[in-house]
Amino acid sequence: MLDVNLPDGNGFDFCKQIKERRPDTAVIFLTANDMESDMLKGFELGADDYVTKPFPISVFRKKVSALLGRIQKQTVGDCFWMVRCPSASRSRPQSCPECQLHSHRWNIAC
């Protein structure tokens, strides 16, 4: 979830950066900016939804639930968990112990 108005930047720019690196990342704009041009820009940048404030929380929950349902169907088999590398200050993805899948798609060194 992104707001268009961020304290240290612009949600549109951040969305563009996210989508360039990970095009499959789900993005919902949640913002007070209700101009049609802003909504269109959000969708043009790849947002899945654009919700303007104020909004009914029950409707927002349904939107998020629907999006998560679509993501779950698309990513069956992509189950990873994060483990902290003791020799580094960052986490790296590992295979999911519950699904017994391998992290063959990741090539991140500590």
HUFEN-V228059 format. One line per field, one symbol per residue. phi: phi as a letter, one per 20 degrees, with the letter a starting at -180 (. if undefined). psi: psi as a letter, one per 30 degrees, with the letter a starting at -180 (. if undefined). A space follows every 10 residues. Layout:
phi->???
psi->???
//
This chain:
phi->.cefedfcrc fffffgffff ecgeffccec befdfgffff fgffeofebc ddefbfffff gfffffffff ffffdgoddc ceceefebec ecfcfeffel edefedcdef
psi->kkkejkfgbk eeeeeeeefe eiffkkkkkj lfjgkeeeee eeeffgkflj kkkllkeeee eeeeeeeeee eeefgkfijl lkkkkfglgl lkklkkfefh lkhffkikk.
//
